């Protein structure tokens, strides 16, 4: 198809509150070597988008300044060297940025076929969450069948995905949340829900024998408490710091129980590293989705022009599952 010269997009006019997200017109991106251009139907909204809007999470060199790290739609153009896709293919993709727009360019290896039985709306909310959970829970965290797994923020997009992946792998799962409604959603996914406003997750995990793996996006005061919650040879994986990245901890926990503390961020990783994660998802996670063992929970949908409202919803922390933008 012939691409238009311009497209609708939402840009960050300055660092600040959700209202700094404003609809604009931008040139349609052209594919570089090994790149494809996708005409997006939907885009996912994620915490890193909020951080970028606030000015605390800059795009990597060469990436679009537009927010948006995942989306789904149709391939409409391919660059030199592309062998994996052709125009007309329906894909979902992890994006370096630029998802809040009608068209986006990305590396061909960061796109994946729409999972069997999944809509474009659901698939748009899949890549950022799937890449993050698989690389940190399975690859970095080494979760095994029969292990005890704790995830904080259990009703978030990351949390709901992590619960389902861990359950599908045969782990026993605990998850924290801050309301009865969120705990009900966690329970429905098969995890032991812990309302952190009413119960002490440290005590609960210690009584269960200690967690073998913890996935934490809170940080701050949770870091020391997480170490107390781990069993011998337990692993703590950090992926975000909603309470901040600094804490005073007792490293005797690490020595006496042989604990491992690790973590990662996704966006700054190399194209090759992200491509390897995509291959693992296609081989291992996509069959679980096709079998109905893992699904995407959609909290809410907003038109592209109402991206500010979507960010306000994200920052309210009232959402359960993923928030998406409808592009067309």
N, C-alpha and C positions, 0 to 999 in steps of 0.2 A: 504494500500500500504506500501511497505518497504521504509523507509526514507533513503536518502543518509547520509553519515557521515558528509559531508561538503557542504557548499553553498556559492554562490556569495553574497557579501554584500558591502556596502560603509561605511567606517568608517571616523571619524574625527581624523586625525593624530596629530593635535595640534590646539590650538585656533588661528583663523585667518580668512583670506579671503576665498572665495569659493574654491580656489585651494587646500585647506587642506583636501577636501573631496576626498578620494582615494578608488578605488575598491580593495577589499581584499577577502580572503577566511576565513570563520569562521565555527565552528561546528554548525550543525543543532540543534536548541533548542529542548529539550524534554519537554513534558507537565508535570507541577506539579499538585497538587491536585486542582480540579475545573478549570483546564486550558485546552485549546485546542491549537493545532498547525495548523496554516493556511499556505498553499502554496499560496503565494501572486501572483496575476496577475498584479496589479497596487498598487502604494502607493501615497498618497497625500503629497504635500510639503506645509509647513506652517511656519509662522513667528517664532514660538518657535523653529523650527529646525535651523533657522538662528541664533537665540540667543544662542542655545546650541553650534553651531559651533564656535561662537565668544567667548565662555567661560563664558557667563553671565546667563545661564539657565541650571543648572546641572540636570541630571536625578535623580528621587527619589530613595531612597535606594532599592536595589534589582532589579531595572529596567536595561534593556540592555543599554550599552553605545552607541549603534548605534542610529542615529537619525531616526525619522519617527514615527508619532503619529496616523496614520490611514492607512488603506489599505483594499483591497478586494481580495477574492480568494476562495479557496476550503479547507474545513477542512480535514486534513490528519491524525490527531492523536488526541486522547482525553485522559486526565488524570483521575485518580480516582476521583469519586464524580461528574463527568460530566453527566448531565441528559438532557441538553438542545440541544445538537448537536451530530451528528454522522459523521464519515468519509464520504465524498462525498457531504456534505451540502455546498452550496454556501453562503458566508457571507461577510459582511463588518464589520469592528471592530475598536473601539477606542483602541489604543495601548499605553502602558506606555513607549514605545521606541522600537527600533528594526525594524521599517518598511522599512528601506532602505536595504532590504535583500530578498532572495527567500523564506525564511520560518520565521515565527514569532510565539511566544507563547503569549497568553493573557488570561485573565479571561473569562470564558464562558459567564458571564453575561454582558460583554462589547461588545459582538458580536450581530449583528442583521441580519435578512434575507435581501437579496438584494431586495429593493423595486420593486414592480411590474412595469414593463416597463423600468427599469433602467439597463444600461450595467455595467459590472464590472469596466470599466474605470470611469464612472460617480460615481458609488457607492464608489469607493476608496477615492473620494474627499468629501464624505458626512459626516463621523462620527465626526471628530474634529469640523467641522463647525456646524453641527446639535446639538451636545452636548453643545457647547458654546452658541449658539444663544438661544436654548430652555431654558437652565438653567438660563440665564441672562436676556433675554427679557420677557419670560413668567413666569417662576417660581420666580426669584428674583425681576425682574422689574414689574411684575404684569400687563402687558399690557392688556387693555380691548378694546372691540369693541367701535368705536367712538372716541377713544383717539388720540391725536396728538403725533407722534413718530418721533424722529430725530436720524439717525444713521450716524456717521462719517465714512469716508472710504467706501462710498457706493458702489464702484465698486470692492471692494475686495471680497474674498470668504465669509468672515463673513458678509460683507455689503450686497451682493446680496442675501444671505440666509435670513438675517434679514428683508430686504425689503419684500420679498415674504411671510415670515411667518406673519409679521405684517399685510400685506394686506389681507392674508387669514383669519386672526382673526378679520378683519373689522376695522382696524385702518387707520387713515390718515397718510401718510408717507412722510417725507422729508429726503434727503440724500445729503451729501457733496462729492465733488470730485474736481480734479484739472485740468481737461481738457474737451474740448467740446465732444470728443469721449466718455469719461467716463460718462459725463452727459447724453449723448444720450442713453447709456446702462442703466443708472438708470431710465430714463424716460420710456424706453421700458418695464421696470419691473413694472411700474405703480406708481412710486414715483415722488415727486416734486424735481427736481435736482437743487442743488445750487453749482455753480462754486466758490469755496472759494477764487480763485485768482481775481475774478471780483465782488463778492457780499458779503455782510455782513450777515452771517446766523443768527446772533443775532437779527438784525433788522427784517429780514424776519419772524422768528418765533414769535417775539413779536407782529408783525402786524397780525399774524394768531391767536393770542390769547395765545401764549406760549406753549411750548412742555409739555406734561404730562410725557413723558419718553424720556431720551436720552441715547443711547448706544455709549460710547466713547472709542476709542483705541489710541487716540492721546496724551491726557494729556497735561502737560506743560501749555502754555498760554490758551489752550482751556478750562481748568477747570473753571476758573473764568467766561469766556464767556458763558460756558454752564449754569452756575447758573443764569446768567442774562436772558437766553433763556427760562427758565422753568416757567410754570404757577404755581399757588397756588397748594400746595401739590404735586409738581412735583418730579420725581425721576431721579437721575443721576447714571448710572451703568458704572463703569470703568472696562475694561478688558485688557488693555495694555497701554503702555506709550511711543509711538514713539517719542514724544518730551521731555520725561523725567517725573519722578513721582513727582516732586516738583513744587509748585506754591504758590504765595501769593494770598489769597482769602479773600473776605469780608464775614464773617459768618453772618452778618446781613441779607444777602439774605436767609440763611437757617432758621433763626428765624422768620423773618417777613412773609415769604411765606411758612413756614412749609415744607421745602424741605428735601429730603432724599438723602444722598450720600452713595453708597454702591459699591461693586465690588467683583470679584472673579477670581481665577485662576483654571484651570481644572486639570492639570496633578497631582498636589500634593494631590487631594482629595482621600478619601478612596475608596477601591474597592466597598464597599456597596453603597456609595453615587453615584458613577458612574453607578452602576447597577440600582439604582432608576431612574436616568436620562434616561437610556436605555429603561426602562419600559414605561416611559412617551412618549418617541419618538415612540415606537412601537404602543402605543395606540392612540396618537394624531397627530404626524407628518407624520408617514408612510401613513395613509389614505389620507392626503393632497397631498403627492407625487403621490400616485396611481391615484388620481383624476386630476392630471395635474396642481394643484395650486402652487406647489413648484417644482423647478427643479434645477439641478446643471449646472452652466455655466463653461465650461472648456476653459481656456485661451490657454494653451499650454501643450505639452507632450514631455518628454525627456526619452531616454533610461536610465536605472539605472546607467550605467557607466558615464553618463553625468550629474550626480547630481550637479556638480559644476556649470554647465551652467544654471540649473534650479534655483539654489540659486541666481545666478547673475540676472536672470530675476525677481525673487522675490524682490531683493534689488533695482532694477531699478524703482520699483513702477509703471511700465508701464502696468502691467497685468490687465486684466479685468476678474474676476472670478478666478478659481482655476488652479494651476499648478500640473501636475501629473508626476510620474515616471512609465515607463513601465518596469515591472520586467521580464515578459515572454510573 
